[in-house]
Amino acid sequence: MQPPSDDSSARPSIVERVQQRRAELALDLTGAVSTSTRADLEAAMASVDALLTGDLAELPGVVKNDLARWLETNRYLGLKAAAAEPTELAAAPPVELAALPEEAPLEAQPTGA
């Protein structure tokens, strides 16, 4: 087991992670997305812009908590746009099924004791 590292660059800070996620959302926004997805992306970026003001090196704990909550809330935001794109399987022609021979109808079986 290794001792904990004193190097603070081992894990990106909350600000760096939020800025990276915001850049990913901005990149998603440049693609062809639906109107509702575009609105969701724009709202997410606007809400985090309000948090990323002032001295980012010395953020209060409340702001750090809000940034962590924003990251968690917007974790899957861009994925629904990618999932909505048609795939090769969806574009495949329908498969014709062989017709089944007709069977004689079953006669009702008497139920009794």
Salt bridges, closest charged atoms under 4 A:
GLU24 OE1 - ARG21 NH1 2.98
ASP40 OD2 - LYS80 NZ 2.85
ASP49 OD1 - ARG22 NE 2.68
ASP66 OD1 - ARG69 NH1 2.77
GLU72 OE1 - ARG75 NH2 3.40
